[in-house]
Amino acid sequence: MNKLCYKEGMMKMEDSQIKEENRKIRYLRFLVDFSILSIQQEDLSLEEALDLVEDVKRAACSLFPGKEEVFELIYRPRFNRVLEERYESQVEREGA
């Protein structure tokens, strides 16, 4: 009987960990989507937009410690595309 209670307790703990992980993922997705919309629609300078991207990256690393490279692989290209579309002339001058 003790093994059954232990197993049920572990399943509940795993369930709550999965729910927490899903909550963090949804929150990060919201932050990224909202930030992209802000870059596209608000009157931000290129510098402000770049700061916003770095703020989202810090939030992502806070939610998922040690996963900085995942941000760079998944979200950085998405942000870069939006930045290039929105600040095309400024990005070209900065790169030259």
Secondary structure as GFF3:
##gff-version 3
##sequence-region A 1 96
A	DSSP	alpha_helix	2	41	.	.	.	ID=ss1
A	DSSP	alpha_helix	46	63	.	.	.	ID=ss2
A	DSSP	alpha_helix	68	74	.	.	.	ID=ss3
A	DSSP	alpha_helix	76	86	.	.	.	ID=ss4
A	DSSP	alpha_helix	88	95	.	.	.	ID=ss5
###
